[in-house]
Amino acid sequence: MSHFSRNKHDILMTYANFAFEAEQLTEDDIGDFSAIAFGNVSAAASPNDDRPDCREYPGTPNWPLDEEWSRLNRSLGGALIKGIPPAAVCYDGPYKDEAACAWLTWNVTFTRFYMNDPVTVFSEWPEGDTCHTTFGQQTGENCTQGAFPVYVVNATTVRQIQIAVNFARNRNLRLVIKNTGHDFVGRSSGFGSLSIWTHWLKDFEFLPRYRIGAYNGRAARVGVGIESWEMFAYMSRYNMTALVAGGYTVGAYGGWIAGGGHSALASKYGLGADQALSIQVVTADGRFVTADPHQNTDLFYALRGGGGSNLSRGMLLANQRCIGTYGVFWKGFDLYHEFGKKIVDNGGTACYVSRLFGNSSFSFTADIELPNVSEEYLFGFVQPLVNDLNAIGLNVTNQKPHPATNWASLTEGIGDIPGSSRFGSRLWPRANFEDPDLFKATQLAIRESIEAGYTFHGIHMKPTEEVAGYPGNNAVNPAFRKAIMHADLYDYSMLRGLSPAAFKATHAQLASAMDKWRAVSPGAGAYFNECDVQEPNWQQAFFGSNYGRLLRIKRRHDPWGVFYAPTTVGSEDWVVLTEDDMPTQNGPLCRADSVEARRGGVRKVK
């Protein structure tokens, strides 16, 4: 729910809960409404007990009646929202509104409408792509609920979250959690689900002195609903630096930390998951607990990765743009990747995009970032790379560095709209860029994927345990600690309206390109937050050697499987039954062992 996130000034005190955390569920609140009663982990059903095969959904015999939903809403203080897809205003039915549809298709881009909508997810195909619009037009023949949640709890207190968790568990409902909706694989949506919407939990408190364990310094208490651009405003106000996600409207302290969380300061301070000093959270039994180095230490381990100066002055960037012919371009590509080791070894990061340009040449754009250096230093740091690129015939200039963007003043969180693309990712180990033969094979695998028409997005970083510092011992994918580059391969094929066969064919092509990456980096991993939901051997790819421990913690604290999401720990116990075996969340959520028993075989888990 909230985090104590350390600040980078090294300078005890006890702090009260935020107001929204102080309002918690009590036995008196529950009364005779047993559907919102707390759970008992020790009394939870064992796998051999008689349990429902699937979560309830509208139309099943045990789906709550309207009267029970009304009672739930009263217990929530009126916070229950019907999960209506925003684009429903453009289709025939009870929500059709031509004026609203016109605004949605022409004007929404310049607003925060989708960011502030309770059901919107920004990658539409995992939801099932069942009800949407595109800029300037309505698309699709009809609008159905799909994997949009049936009901949403607009959570503004811990009490409301506890009630929602308890109700979902006790009534055998699928539960999903949504903050901003920046979700690429369907973790914020689910067929027939009840959703907890944490978007408005935006409390913040600067702590000039805070001590826990070996840490003694400045810190901040942050609500899970704070977006990256909002944190920039707090950084400016308090002359502090905090690690946040790269996308300016991404939630700064929710799923980003749970998956590890990389940023432009990864080589300097580690990952987002390395920053948490204490985490307060509602567990699957409905209890509100604190996890830190001294209490609920197993949760503290699992929640972190298993998810100086002001940034606008202290981080500088240099930009290079080049378009070259075939042979020369790839020579420059090799030179840049060689230089990547120098970038991360100096505490920097670099972000670049490369793609096929036209029919016969390629484009490359890069930002190189070093924290707390002068413009002159950064210019001189980059110049040897520019000289080498010029020497092979690439017309590249070393542009004057400039301060990193202060998103709070530039965007104010305006402009995000849903899309529909997919990708795979890889955490490339340093060894792939040091051994000459392996480097050659790595560059060939990357080059062939770009030549196939995919967009390559690489981020150089070195988030080692040494730079992460205290408190350490978290569930971050060990592959992150060996990596010097995280890379995504984007498929921008128009996924809307594709037949299941065509959809699977496009994925097969992407998977073939990714297999080349995996072949030259055996044992490496992929970034949990930016991934292919059909990643092979995802337990190893996303969690590495931590998976066994994480699975034991998951089953100890959540024997009911309340917190399910695709490719999360323990999700292999469940399967989403979709039409035509599509990898979306638009289908009943059922126990994998029940499905196997009914069908007499093993079904692929989504």
Solvent accessible surface area in square Angstrom, and as a share of the most:
residue,aa,sasa,rsa
1,M,22,0.10
2,S,2,0.01
3,H,12,0.06
4,F,21,0.09
5,S,5,0.03
6,R,21,0.08
7,N,2,0.01
8,K,34,0.14
9,H,63,0.28
10,D,129,0.67
11,I,90,0.46
12,L,100,0.50
13,M,90,0.40
14,T,135,0.79
15,Y,46,0.17
16,A,85,0.66
17,N,59,0.30
18,F,17,0.07
19,A,85,0.66
20,F,14,0.06
21,E,0,0.00
22,A,69,0.54
23,E,85,0.38
24,Q,63,0.28
25,L,11,0.06
26,T,69,0.40
27,E,116,0.52
28,D,130,0.68
29,D,56,0.29
30,I,11,0.06
31,G,57,0.55
32,D,119,0.62
33,F,16,0.07
34,S,84,0.54
35,A,10,0.08
36,I,1,0.00
37,A,31,0.24
38,F,34,0.14
39,G,13,0.12
40,N,88,0.45
41,V,54,0.31
42,S,107,0.69
43,A,75,0.58
44,A,24,0.19
45,A,49,0.38
46,S,49,0.32
47,P,100,0.63
48,N,146,0.75
49,D,71,0.37
50,D,149,0.77
51,R,54,0.20
52,P,69,0.43
53,D,60,0.31
54,C,33,0.20
55,R,19,0.07
56,E,16,0.07
57,Y,60,0.23
58,P,62,0.39
59,G,82,0.78
60,T,29,0.17
61,P,133,0.84
62,N,90,0.46
63,W,36,0.13
64,P,3,0.02
65,L,131,0.65
66,D,108,0.56
67,E,126,0.56
68,E,39,0.17
69,W,8,0.03
70,S,54,0.35
71,R,86,0.31
72,L,0,0.00
73,N,47,0.24
74,R,164,0.60
75,S,18,0.12
76,L,1,0.01
77,G,69,0.66
78,G,49,0.48
79,A,13,0.10
80,L,26,0.13
81,I,55,0.28
82,K,108,0.46
83,G,2,0.02
84,I,61,0.31
85,P,7,0.04
86,P,22,0.14
87,A,5,0.04
88,A,8,0.07
89,V,32,0.19
90,C,6,0.04
91,Y,12,0.05
92,D,124,0.64
93,G,46,0.44
94,P,127,0.80
95,Y,87,0.33
96,K,92,0.39
97,D,66,0.34
98,E,131,0.59
99,A,81,0.63
100,A,36,0.28
101,C,21,0.13
102,A,51,0.40
103,W,100,0.35
104,L,5,0.02
105,T,7,0.04
106,W,141,0.49
107,N,72,0.37
108,V,8,0.05
109,T,34,0.20
110,F,146,0.61
111,T,40,0.23
112,R,45,0.16
113,F,66,0.28
114,Y,19,0.07
115,M,0,0.00
116,N,53,0.27
117,D,16,0.08
118,P,26,0.16
119,V,1,0.01
120,T,4,0.02
121,V,7,0.04
122,F,24,0.10
123,S,6,0.04
124,E,20,0.09
125,W,10,0.03
126,P,1,0.01
127,E,3,0.01
128,G,23,0.22
129,D,30,0.16
130,T,20,0.12
131,C,6,0.04
132,H,17,0.08
133,T,13,0.08
134,T,28,0.16
135,F,116,0.49
136,G,24,0.23
137,Q,103,0.46
138,Q,81,0.36
139,T,33,0.19
140,G,51,0.49
141,E,172,0.77
142,N,94,0.48
143,C,35,0.21
144,T,73,0.42
145,Q,67,0.30
146,G,8,0.08
147,A,0,0.00
148,F,14,0.06
149,P,2,0.01
150,V,19,0.11
151,Y,36,0.14
152,V,0,0.00
153,V,0,0.00
154,N,40,0.21
155,A,0,0.00
156,T,60,0.35
157,T,18,0.10
158,V,0,0.00
159,R,44,0.16
160,Q,18,0.08
161,I,9,0.04
162,Q,5,0.02
163,I,0,0.00
164,A,0,0.00
165,V,1,0.01
166,N,0,0.00
167,F,0,0.00
168,A,1,0.01
169,R,24,0.09
170,N,61,0.31
171,R,57,0.21
172,N,22,0.11
173,L,5,0.02
174,R,4,0.01
175,L,5,0.02
176,V,4,0.02
177,I,73,0.37
178,K,3,0.01
179,N,24,0.12
180,T,5,0.03
181,G,3,0.03
182,H,55,0.25
183,D,14,0.07
184,F,81,0.34
185,V,4,0.02
186,G,2,0.02
187,R,41,0.15
188,S,13,0.08
189,S,1,0.01
190,G,0,0.00
191,F,54,0.23
192,G,3,0.03
193,S,0,0.00
194,L,1,0.00
195,S,0,0.00
196,I,2,0.01
197,W,8,0.03
198,T,9,0.05
199,H,0,0.00
200,W,103,0.36
201,L,2,0.01
202,K,44,0.19
203,D,51,0.26
204,F,32,0.13
205,E,58,0.26
206,F,36,0.15
207,L,0,0.00
208,P,69,0.44
209,R,108,0.39
210,Y,17,0.06
211,R,124,0.45
212,I,17,0.09
213,G,42,0.41
214,A,88,0.68
215,Y,22,0.08
216,N,58,0.30
217,G,1,0.01
218,R,34,0.12
219,A,0,0.00
220,A,1,0.01
221,R,3,0.01
222,V,0,0.00
223,G,0,0.00
224,V,18,0.10
225,G,0,0.00
226,I,1,0.01
227,E,0,0.00
228,S,0,0.00
229,W,39,0.14
230,E,29,0.13
231,M,1,0.00
232,F,11,0.05
233,A,39,0.30
234,Y,42,0.16
235,M,1,0.00
236,S,52,0.33
237,R,161,0.59
238,Y,71,0.27
239,N,74,0.38
240,M,1,0.01
241,T,6,0.03
242,A,3,0.02
243,L,4,0.02
244,V,9,0.05
245,A,3,0.03
246,G,47,0.45
247,G,37,0.35
248,Y,53,0.20
249,T,2,0.01
250,V,35,0.20
251,G,6,0.06
252,A,0,0.00
253,Y,2,0.01
254,G,18,0.17
255,G,51,0.49
256,W,21,0.07
257,I,4,0.02
258,A,34,0.26
259,G,5,0.04
260,G,0,0.00
261,G,0,0.00
262,H,20,0.09
263,S,12,0.07
264,A,31,0.24
265,L,8,0.04
266,A,0,0.00
267,S,4,0.03
268,K,77,0.33
269,Y,38,0.14
270,G,0,0.00
271,L,0,0.00
272,G,0,0.00
273,A,0,0.00
274,D,3,0.02
275,Q,4,0.02
276,A,1,0.01
277,L,0,0.00
278,S,3,0.02
279,I,6,0.03
280,Q,17,0.08
281,V,30,0.17
282,V,9,0.05
283,T,17,0.10
284,A,2,0.02
285,D,22,0.11
286,G,0,0.00
287,R,103,0.37
288,F,33,0.14
289,V,36,0.21
290,T,33,0.19
291,A,0,0.00
292,D,8,0.04
293,P,40,0.25
294,H,127,0.57
295,Q,88,0.39
296,N,55,0.28
297,T,72,0.42
298,D,30,0.16
299,L,17,0.09
300,F,6,0.03
301,Y,8,0.03
302,A,15,0.12
303,L,51,0.26
304,R,4,0.02
305,G,3,0.03
306,G,24,0.23
307,G,1,0.01
308,G,24,0.23
309,S,40,0.26
310,N,8,0.04
311,L,15,0.08
312,S,25,0.16
313,R,156,0.57
314,G,9,0.09
315,M,11,0.05
316,L,7,0.03
317,L,22,0.11
318,A,1,0.00
319,N,27,0.14
320,Q,5,0.02
321,R,155,0.56
322,C,15,0.09
323,I,100,0.51
324,G,9,0.09
325,T,94,0.54
326,Y,107,0.41
327,G,40,0.39
328,V,43,0.24
329,F,3,0.01
330,W,16,0.06
331,K,123,0.52
332,G,5,0.05
333,F,4,0.02
334,D,51,0.26
335,L,53,0.26
336,Y,5,0.02
337,H,0,0.00
338,E,76,0.34
339,F,22,0.09
340,G,0,0.00
341,K,39,0.17
342,K,87,0.37
343,I,0,0.00
344,V,2,0.01
345,D,70,0.36
346,N,72,0.37
347,G,14,0.13
348,G,0,0.00
349,T,1,0.00
350,A,0,0.00
351,C,41,0.25
352,Y,2,0.01
353,V,41,0.24
354,S,0,0.00
355,R,108,0.39
356,L,61,0.31
357,F,101,0.42
358,G,59,0.57
359,N,154,0.79
360,S,90,0.58
361,S,25,0.16
362,F,6,0.03
363,S,17,0.11
364,F,13,0.06
365,T,43,0.25
366,A,1,0.01
367,D,46,0.24
368,I,0,0.00
369,E,20,0.09
370,L,3,0.01
371,P,14,0.09
372,N,80,0.41
373,V,43,0.25
374,S,57,0.37
375,E,59,0.26
376,E,133,0.60
377,Y,114,0.43
378,L,0,0.00
379,F,80,0.33
380,G,42,0.40
381,F,14,0.06
382,V,0,0.00
383,Q,52,0.23
384,P,59,0.37
385,L,4,0.02
386,V,3,0.02
387,N,79,0.40
388,D,70,0.36
389,L,11,0.05
390,N,65,0.33
391,A,87,0.68
392,I,52,0.26
393,G,60,0.58
394,L,7,0.04
395,N,138,0.71
396,V,4,0.02
397,T,88,0.51
398,N,20,0.10
399,Q,72,0.32
400,K,153,0.65
401,P,3,0.02
402,H,78,0.35
403,P,63,0.40
404,A,14,0.11
405,T,58,0.34
406,N,31,0.16
407,W,56,0.20
408,A,16,0.13
409,S,92,0.59
410,L,125,0.62
411,T,27,0.16
412,E,98,0.44
413,G,0,0.00
414,I,77,0.39
415,G,23,0.22
416,D,35,0.18
417,I,77,0.39
418,P,20,0.13
419,G,31,0.30
420,S,17,0.11
421,S,27,0.18
422,R,7,0.03
423,F,5,0.02
424,G,0,0.00
425,S,0,0.00
426,R,10,0.04
427,L,1,0.00
428,W,0,0.00
429,P,25,0.16
430,R,61,0.22
431,A,57,0.44
432,N,3,0.02
433,F,2,0.01
434,E,94,0.42
435,D,68,0.35
436,P,107,0.67
437,D,115,0.60
438,L,53,0.27
439,F,22,0.09
440,K,154,0.65
441,A,36,0.28
442,T,0,0.00
443,Q,11,0.05
444,L,77,0.38
445,A,5,0.04
446,I,0,0.00
447,R,69,0.25
448,E,57,0.26
449,S,1,0.01
450,I,0,0.00
451,E,56,0.25
452,A,71,0.55
453,G,48,0.47
454,Y,23,0.09
455,T,11,0.06
456,F,0,0.00
457,H,35,0.16
458,G,0,0.00
459,I,20,0.10
460,H,0,0.00
461,M,1,0.00
462,K,48,0.20
463,P,0,0.00
464,T,23,0.13
465,E,118,0.53
466,E,144,0.64
467,V,47,0.27
468,A,3,0.02
469,G,38,0.36
470,Y,66,0.25
471,P,24,0.15
472,G,24,0.23
473,N,111,0.57
474,N,17,0.09
475,A,0,0.00
476,V,5,0.03
477,N,8,0.04
478,P,42,0.27
479,A,16,0.12
480,F,1,0.00
481,R,37,0.14
482,K,145,0.61
483,A,0,0.00
484,I,2,0.01
485,M,0,0.00
486,H,1,0.00
487,A,0,0.00
488,D,1,0.01
489,L,0,0.00
490,Y,39,0.15
491,D,7,0.03
492,Y,134,0.51
493,S,43,0.28
494,M,127,0.57
495,L,7,0.04
496,R,41,0.15
497,G,81,0.78
498,L,60,0.30
499,S,58,0.37
500,P,48,0.30
501,A,75,0.58
502,A,36,0.28
503,F,7,0.03
504,K,86,0.36
505,A,50,0.39
506,T,26,0.15
507,H,22,0.10
508,A,59,0.45
509,Q,119,0.53
510,L,1,0.00
511,A,25,0.20
512,S,60,0.39
513,A,9,0.07
514,M,1,0.00
515,D,73,0.38
516,K,89,0.38
517,W,0,0.00
518,R,35,0.13
519,A,77,0.60
520,V,26,0.15
521,S,4,0.02
522,P,111,0.70
523,G,65,0.62
524,A,6,0.04
525,G,1,0.01
526,A,1,0.01
527,Y,4,0.01
528,F,18,0.08
529,N,31,0.16
530,E,31,0.14
531,C,4,0.02
532,D,5,0.03
533,V,7,0.04
534,Q,53,0.24
535,E,5,0.02
536,P,71,0.44
537,N,100,0.52
538,W,27,0.10
539,Q,45,0.20
540,Q,62,0.27
541,A,3,0.02
542,F,3,0.01
543,F,1,0.01
544,G,15,0.15
545,S,103,0.67
546,N,24,0.12
547,Y,23,0.09
548,G,37,0.36
549,R,93,0.34
550,L,4,0.02
551,L,29,0.15
552,R,150,0.55
553,I,7,0.04
554,K,40,0.17
555,R,113,0.41
556,R,124,0.45
557,H,46,0.20
558,D,9,0.05
559,P,45,0.28
560,W,45,0.16
561,G,9,0.08
562,V,8,0.05
563,F,67,0.28
564,Y,12,0.05
565,A,15,0.11
566,P,0,0.00
567,T,1,0.00
568,T,27,0.16
569,V,15,0.08
570,G,5,0.05
571,S,3,0.02
572,E,43,0.19
573,D,56,0.29
574,W,11,0.04
575,V,1,0.01
576,V,0,0.00
577,L,31,0.15
578,T,15,0.08
579,E,149,0.67
580,D,90,0.47
581,D,51,0.26
582,M,30,0.13
583,P,4,0.02
584,T,9,0.06
585,Q,0,0.00
586,N,49,0.25
587,G,3,0.03
588,P,29,0.18
589,L,3,0.02
590,C,0,0.00
591,R,27,0.10
592,A,12,0.09
593,D,78,0.41
594,S,16,0.11
595,V,1,0.01
596,E,64,0.29
597,A,85,0.66
598,R,126,0.46
599,R,138,0.50
600,G,73,0.70
601,G,35,0.34
602,V,132,0.76
603,R,41,0.15
604,K,115,0.49
605,V,42,0.24
606,K,11,0.05
